[in-house]
């Protein structure tokens, strides 16, 4: 029982940071596009890359939780 709880806590805490990061990345990108709509094409690829890197951290936490 303790092992299942520790795995769940590990994955939950490992996903909390990336979730906040993804929210902040999206918020900043939308604010930037709102201020300068012409920059949307320049911001799209870096925004997606930053979100993917943040999501990779959550996936690493999930894999580590399964291996724990």
Biopython code that builds the backbone (N, CA, C, O; Angstrom):
import numpy as np
from Bio.PDB.StructureBuilder import StructureBuilder

atoms = [
    (1, "UNK", "N", (0.823, -1.203, 0.000)),
    (1, "UNK", "CA", (0.000, 0.000, 0.000)),
    (1, "UNK", "C", (0.863, 1.261, 0.000)),
    (1, "UNK", "O", (0.569, 2.227, -0.704)),
    (2, "UNK", "N", (1.935, 1.240, 0.801)),
    (2, "UNK", "CA", (2.803, 2.412, 0.873)),
    (2, "UNK", "C", (3.539, 2.635, -0.444)),
    (2, "UNK", "O", (3.824, 3.769, -0.829)),
    (3, "UNK", "N", (3.843, 1.528, -1.129)),
    (3, "UNK", "CA", (4.549, 1.648, -2.409)),
    (3, "UNK", "C", (3.659, 2.318, -3.450)),
    (3, "UNK", "O", (4.126, 3.165, -4.210)),
    (4, "UNK", "N", (2.409, 1.952, -3.488)),
    (4, "UNK", "CA", (1.473, 2.551, -4.452)),
    (4, "UNK", "C", (1.296, 4.034, -4.152)),
    (4, "UNK", "O", (1.271, 4.861, -5.063)),
    (5, "UNK", "N", (1.174, 4.361, -2.875)),
    (5, "UNK", "CA", (1.017, 5.760, -2.492)),
    (5, "UNK", "C", (2.260, 6.572, -2.831)),
    (5, "UNK", "O", (2.157, 7.710, -3.289)),
    (6, "UNK", "N", (3.431, 5.989, -2.607)),
    (6, "UNK", "CA", (4.664, 6.721, -2.926)),
    (6, "UNK", "C", (4.824, 6.903, -4.431)),
    (6, "UNK", "O", (5.312, 7.943, -4.873)),
    (7, "UNK", "N", (4.424, 5.911, -5.229)),
    (7, "UNK", "CA", (4.478, 6.060, -6.683)),
    (7, "UNK", "C", (3.529, 7.165, -7.154)),
    (7, "UNK", "O", (3.883, 7.989, -7.997)),
    (8, "UNK", "N", (2.324, 7.164, -6.595)),
    (8, "UNK", "CA", (1.344, 8.179, -6.972)),
    (8, "UNK", "C", (1.823, 9.574, -6.591)),
    (8, "UNK", "O", (1.665, 10.521, -7.361)),
    (9, "UNK", "N", (2.400, 9.697, -5.420)),
    (9, "UNK", "CA", (2.916, 10.990, -4.977)),
    (9, "UNK", "C", (4.091, 11.440, -5.828)),
    (9, "UNK", "O", (4.220, 12.625, -6.136)),
    (10, "UNK", "N", (4.944, 10.506, -6.209)),
    (10, "UNK", "CA", (6.103, 10.812, -7.047)),
    (10, "UNK", "C", (5.653, 11.353, -8.406)),
    (10, "UNK", "O", (6.179, 12.358, -8.885)),
    (11, "UNK", "N", (4.683, 10.683, -9.021)),
    (11, "UNK", "CA", (4.200, 11.115, -10.333)),
    (11, "UNK", "C", (3.433, 12.435, -10.224)),
    (11, "UNK", "O", (3.557, 13.297, -11.094)),
    (12, "UNK", "N", (2.648, 12.593, -9.169)),
    (12, "UNK", "CA", (1.878, 13.830, -8.995)),
    (12, "UNK", "C", (2.785, 15.029, -8.793)),
    (12, "UNK", "O", (2.575, 16.078, -9.402)),
    (13, "UNK", "N", (3.791, 14.883, -7.946)),
    (13, "UNK", "CA", (4.711, 15.998, -7.718)),
    (13, "UNK", "C", (5.612, 16.230, -8.923)),
    (13, "UNK", "O", (6.019, 17.362, -9.184)),
    (14, "UNK", "N", (5.928, 15.165, -9.658)),
    (14, "UNK", "CA", (6.719, 15.305, -10.869)),
    (14, "UNK", "C", (5.954, 15.970, -11.999)),
    (14, "UNK", "O", (6.565, 16.528, -12.910)),
    (15, "UNK", "N", (4.657, 15.922, -11.958)),
    (15, "UNK", "CA", (3.844, 16.574, -12.977)),
    (15, "UNK", "C", (3.400, 17.973, -12.601)),
    (15, "UNK", "O", (2.953, 18.733, -13.460)),
    (16, "UNK", "N", (3.516, 18.320, -11.341)),
    (16, "UNK", "CA", (3.060, 19.633, -10.875)),
    (16, "UNK", "C", (3.895, 20.771, -11.449)),
    (16, "UNK", "O", (3.343, 21.760, -11.933)),
    (17, "UNK", "N", (5.209, 20.643, -11.401)),
    (17, "UNK", "CA", (6.102, 21.685, -11.917)),
    (17, "UNK", "C", (5.944, 21.911, -13.409)),
    (17, "UNK", "O", (5.788, 23.053, -13.841)),
    (18, "UNK", "N", (5.979, 20.844, -14.213)),
    (18, "UNK", "CA", (5.774, 21.034, -15.651)),
    (18, "UNK", "C", (4.397, 21.611, -15.998)),
    (18, "UNK", "O", (4.267, 22.366, -16.961)),
    (19, "UNK", "N", (3.378, 21.261, -15.222)),
    (19, "UNK", "CA", (2.049, 21.822, -15.490)),
    (19, "UNK", "C", (2.048, 23.335, -15.279)),
    (19, "UNK", "O", (1.458, 24.072, -16.069)),
    (20, "UNK", "N", (2.696, 23.792, -14.233)),
    (20, "UNK", "CA", (2.809, 25.239, -13.984)),
    (20, "UNK", "C", (3.613, 25.891, -15.113)),
    (20, "UNK", "O", (3.249, 26.957, -15.608)),
    (21, "UNK", "N", (4.712, 25.237, -15.514)),
    (21, "UNK", "CA", (5.564, 25.794, -16.576)),
    (21, "UNK", "C", (4.798, 25.911, -17.889)),
    (21, "UNK", "O", (4.910, 26.923, -18.581)),
    (22, "UNK", "N", (4.030, 24.898, -18.234)),
    (22, "UNK", "CA", (3.261, 24.936, -19.480)),
    (22, "UNK", "C", (2.229, 26.064, -19.434)),
    (22, "UNK", "O", (2.021, 26.762, -20.426)),
    (23, "UNK", "N", (1.591, 26.237, -18.290)),
    (23, "UNK", "CA", (0.638, 27.330, -18.148)),
    (23, "UNK", "C", (1.286, 28.694, -18.296)),
    (23, "UNK", "O", (0.733, 29.584, -18.943)),
    (24, "UNK", "N", (2.444, 28.859, -17.704)),
    (24, "UNK", "CA", (3.148, 30.146, -17.809)),
    (24, "UNK", "C", (3.646, 30.401, -19.233)),
    (24, "UNK", "O", (3.613, 31.535, -19.708)),
    (25, "UNK", "N", (4.103, 29.355, -19.908)),
    (25, "UNK", "CA", (4.550, 29.506, -21.299)),
    (25, "UNK", "C", (3.385, 29.937, -22.180)),
    (25, "UNK", "O", (3.515, 30.860, -22.984)),
    (26, "UNK", "N", (2.255, 29.269, -22.027)),
    (26, "UNK", "CA", (1.077, 29.630, -22.824)),
    (26, "UNK", "C", (0.588, 31.029, -22.523)),
    (26, "UNK", "O", (0.220, 31.775, -23.431)),
    (27, "UNK", "N", (0.581, 31.390, -21.234)),
    (27, "UNK", "CA", (0.143, 32.733, -20.845)),
    (27, "UNK", "C", (1.041, 33.801, -21.456)),
    (27, "UNK", "O", (0.557, 34.793, -21.999)),
    (28, "UNK", "N", (2.341, 33.595, -21.364)),
    (28, "UNK", "CA", (3.283, 34.582, -21.904)),
    (28, "UNK", "C", (3.170, 34.704, -23.417)),
    (28, "UNK", "O", (3.237, 35.802, -23.969)),
    (29, "UNK", "N", (2.998, 33.560, -24.081)),
    (29, "UNK", "CA", (2.866, 33.604, -25.542)),
    (29, "UNK", "C", (1.588, 34.335, -25.949)),
    (29, "UNK", "O", (1.603, 35.129, -26.889)),
    (30, "UNK", "N", (0.498, 34.077, -25.257)),
    (30, "UNK", "CA", (-0.766, 34.743, -25.609)),
    (30, "UNK", "C", (-0.703, 36.241, -25.316)),
    (30, "UNK", "O", (-1.265, 37.038, -26.067)),
    (31, "UNK", "N", (-0.030, 36.632, -24.240)),
    (31, "UNK", "CA", (0.136, 38.058, -23.965)),
    (31, "UNK", "C", (0.970, 38.725, -25.044)),
    (31, "UNK", "O", (0.666, 39.838, -25.475)),
    (32, "UNK", "N", (2.015, 38.047, -25.476)),
    (32, "UNK", "CA", (2.879, 38.608, -26.510)),
    (32, "UNK", "C", (2.129, 38.740, -27.837)),
    (32, "UNK", "O", (2.260, 39.748, -28.531)),
    (33, "UNK", "N", (1.351, 37.729, -28.180)),
    (33, "UNK", "CA", (0.571, 37.795, -29.425)),
    (33, "UNK", "C", (-0.518, 38.855, -29.313)),
    (33, "UNK", "O", (-0.843, 39.518, -30.297)),
    (34, "UNK", "N", (-1.082, 39.017, -28.119)),
    (34, "UNK", "CA", (-2.091, 40.048, -27.925)),
    (34, "UNK", "C", (-1.538, 41.452, -28.101)),
    (34, "UNK", "O", (-2.228, 42.339, -28.603)),
    (35, "UNK", "N", (-0.303, 41.650, -27.691)),
    (35, "UNK", "CA", (0.319, 42.963, -27.838)),
    (35, "UNK", "C", (0.806, 43.217, -29.260)),
    (35, "UNK", "O", (0.779, 44.346, -29.749)),
    (36, "UNK", "N", (1.255, 42.135, -29.920)),
    (36, "UNK", "CA", (1.792, 42.267, -31.272)),
    (36, "UNK", "C", (1.300, 41.081, -32.114)),
    (36, "UNK", "O", (1.984, 40.061, -32.198)),
    (37, "UNK", "N", (0.125, 41.206, -32.732)),
    (37, "UNK", "CA", (-0.455, 40.072, -33.469)),
    (37, "UNK", "C", (0.408, 39.576, -34.632)),
    (37, "UNK", "O", (0.289, 38.416, -35.029)),
    (38, "UNK", "N", (1.259, 40.415, -35.174)),
    (38, "UNK", "CA", (2.096, 39.984, -36.284)),
    (38, "UNK", "C", (3.173, 38.987, -35.850)),
    (38, "UNK", "O", (3.754, 38.299, -36.689)),
    (39, "UNK", "N", (3.439, 38.908, -34.557)),
    (39, "UNK", "CA", (4.501, 38.026, -34.069)),
    (39, "UNK", "C", (4.038, 36.592, -33.842)),
    (39, "UNK", "O", (4.823, 35.759, -33.390)),
    (40, "UNK", "N", (2.786, 36.292, -34.146)),
    (40, "UNK", "CA", (2.271, 34.953, -33.850)),
    (40, "UNK", "C", (3.010, 33.869, -34.626)),
    (40, "UNK", "O", (3.233, 32.779, -34.099)),
    (41, "UNK", "N", (3.389, 34.151, -35.860)),
    (41, "UNK", "CA", (4.112, 33.140, -36.641)),
    (41, "UNK", "C", (5.511, 32.904, -36.084)),
    (41, "UNK", "O", (6.011, 31.780, -36.132)),
    (42, "UNK", "N", (6.151, 33.946, -35.557)),
    (42, "UNK", "CA", (7.494, 33.807, -34.994)),
    (42, "UNK", "C", (7.468, 33.134, -33.624)),
    (42, "UNK", "O", (8.445, 32.494, -33.234)),
    (43, "UNK", "N", (6.376, 33.267, -32.897)),
    (43, "UNK", "CA", (6.305, 32.725, -31.543)),
    (43, "UNK", "C", (5.814, 31.290, -31.486)),
    (43, "UNK", "O", (6.028, 30.605, -30.486)),
    (44, "UNK", "N", (5.170, 30.831, -32.524)),
    (44, "UNK", "CA", (4.512, 29.523, -32.449)),
    (44, "UNK", "C", (5.505, 28.378, -32.235)),
    (44, "UNK", "O", (5.325, 27.570, -31.324)),
    (45, "UNK", "N", (6.537, 28.302, -33.053)),
    (45, "UNK", "CA", (7.492, 27.192, -32.959)),
    (45, "UNK", "C", (8.266, 27.214, -31.634)),
    (45, "UNK", "O", (8.375, 26.167, -30.996)),
    (46, "UNK", "N", (8.805, 28.352, -31.194)),
    (46, "UNK", "CA", (9.477, 28.337, -29.883)),
    (46, "UNK", "C", (8.537, 27.992, -28.724)),
    (46, "UNK", "O", (8.946, 27.348, -27.758)),
    (47, "UNK", "N", (7.280, 28.423, -28.828)),
    (47, "UNK", "CA", (6.321, 28.101, -27.777)),
    (47, "UNK", "C", (6.084, 26.592, -27.727)),
    (47, "UNK", "O", (6.090, 26.004, -26.645)),
    (48, "UNK", "N", (5.878, 25.965, -28.872)),
    (48, "UNK", "CA", (5.640, 24.526, -28.913)),
    (48, "UNK", "C", (6.868, 23.766, -28.416)),
    (48, "UNK", "O", (6.728, 22.773, -27.701)),
    (49, "UNK", "N", (8.065, 24.214, -28.781)),
    (49, "UNK", "CA", (9.280, 23.557, -28.304)),
    (49, "UNK", "C", (9.422, 23.669, -26.789)),
    (49, "UNK", "O", (9.781, 22.695, -26.128)),
    (50, "UNK", "N", (9.146, 24.833, -26.242)),
    (50, "UNK", "CA", (9.241, 25.015, -24.789)),
    (50, "UNK", "C", (8.216, 24.146, -24.068)),
    (50, "UNK", "O", (8.519, 23.567, -23.025)),
    (51, "UNK", "N", (7.025, 24.052, -24.607)),
    (51, "UNK", "CA", (5.996, 23.191, -24.009)),
    (51, "UNK", "C", (6.422, 21.731, -24.084)),
    (51, "UNK", "O", (6.220, 20.979, -23.130)),
    (52, "UNK", "N", (7.008, 21.323, -25.204)),
    (52, "UNK", "CA", (7.447, 19.934, -25.351)),
    (52, "UNK", "C", (8.561, 19.600, -24.357)),
    (52, "UNK", "O", (8.569, 18.508, -23.790)),
    (53, "UNK", "N", (9.496, 20.517, -24.140)),
    (53, "UNK", "CA", (10.567, 20.268, -23.179)),
    (53, "UNK", "C", (10.020, 20.192, -21.760)),
    (53, "UNK", "O", (10.477, 19.366, -20.969)),
    (54, "UNK", "N", (9.061, 21.029, -21.428)),
    (54, "UNK", "CA", (8.451, 20.975, -20.101)),
    (54, "UNK", "C", (7.664, 19.681, -19.929)),
    (54, "UNK", "O", (7.680, 19.084, -18.852)),
    (55, "UNK", "N", (6.985, 19.249, -20.969)),
    (55, "UNK", "CA", (6.217, 18.007, -20.904)),
    (55, "UNK", "C", (7.138, 16.798, -20.787)),
    (55, "UNK", "O", (6.761, 15.791, -20.187)),
    (56, "UNK", "N", (8.335, 16.884, -21.351)),
    (56, "UNK", "CA", (9.286, 15.779, -21.250)),
    (56, "UNK", "C", (9.671, 15.523, -19.793)),
    (56, "UNK", "O", (9.888, 14.377, -19.400)),
    (57, "UNK", "N", (9.753, 16.571, -19.003)),
    (57, "UNK", "CA", (10.074, 16.400, -17.582)),
    (57, "UNK", "C", (8.967, 15.614, -16.882)),
    (57, "UNK", "O", (9.247, 14.757, -16.043)),
    (58, "UNK", "N", (7.722, 15.901, -17.224)),
    (58, "UNK", "CA", (6.604, 15.157, -16.635)),
    (58, "UNK", "C", (6.630, 13.698, -17.081)),
    (58, "UNK", "O", (6.312, 12.806, -16.295)),
    (59, "UNK", "N", (7.001, 13.451, -18.318)),
    (59, "UNK", "CA", (7.087, 12.074, -18.804)),
    (59, "UNK", "C", (8.213, 11.339, -18.094)),
    (59, "UNK", "O", (8.066, 10.163, -17.763)),
    (60, "UNK", "N", (9.337, 12.011, -17.852)),
    (60, "UNK", "CA", (10.425, 11.389, -17.095)),
    (60, "UNK", "C", (9.960, 11.021, -15.686)),
    (60, "UNK", "O", (10.320, 9.961, -15.175)),
    (61, "UNK", "N", (9.178, 11.873, -15.065)),
    (61, "UNK", "CA", (8.659, 11.576, -13.726)),
    (61, "UNK", "C", (7.707, 10.379, -13.771)),
    (61, "UNK", "O", (7.703, 9.554, -12.858)),
    (62, "UNK", "N", (6.912, 10.286, -14.819)),
    (62, "UNK", "CA", (6.002, 9.154, -14.958)),
    (62, "UNK", "C", (6.780, 7.852, -15.131)),
    (62, "UNK", "O", (6.453, 6.844, -14.505)),
    (63, "UNK", "N", (7.796, 7.871, -15.970)),
    (63, "UNK", "CA", (8.607, 6.669, -16.177)),
    (63, "UNK", "C", (9.339, 6.293, -14.894)),
    (63, "UNK", "O", (9.402, 5.116, -14.538)),
    (64, "UNK", "N", (9.887, 7.276, -14.204)),
    (64, "UNK", "CA", (10.577, 6.999, -12.948)),
    (64, "UNK", "C", (9.601, 6.450, -11.908)),
    (64, "UNK", "O", (9.973, 5.604, -11.094)),
    (65, "UNK", "N", (8.369, 6.920, -11.930)),
    (65, "UNK", "CA", (7.361, 6.386, -11.011)),
    (65, "UNK", "C", (7.048, 4.937, -11.303)),
    (65, "UNK", "O", (6.818, 4.160, -10.376)),
    (66, "UNK", "N", (7.032, 4.554, -12.564)),
    (66, "UNK", "CA", (6.801, 3.151, -12.903)),
    (66, "UNK", "C", (7.997, 2.268, -12.539)),
    (66, "UNK", "O", (7.824, 1.109, -12.163)),
    (67, "UNK", "N", (9.200, 2.816, -12.650)),
    (67, "UNK", "CA", (10.390, 2.039, -12.354)),
    (67, "UNK", "C", (10.708, 1.982, -10.855)),
    (67, "UNK", "O", (11.492, 1.142, -10.414)),
    (68, "UNK", "N", (10.109, 2.860, -10.094)),
    (68, "UNK", "CA", (10.394, 2.963, -8.664)),
    (68, "UNK", "C", (9.951, 1.731, -7.912)),
    (68, "UNK", "O", (10.119, 1.657, -6.695)),
]
sb = StructureBuilder()
sb.init_structure("model")
sb.init_model(0)
sb.init_chain("A")
sb.init_seg("    ")
for serial, (resi, resn, name, xyz) in enumerate(atoms, 1):
    if name == "N":
        sb.init_residue(resn, " ", resi, " ")
    sb.init_atom(name, np.array(xyz, "f"), 0.0, 1.0, " ", f" {name:<3s}", serial, name[0])
structure = sb.get_structure()
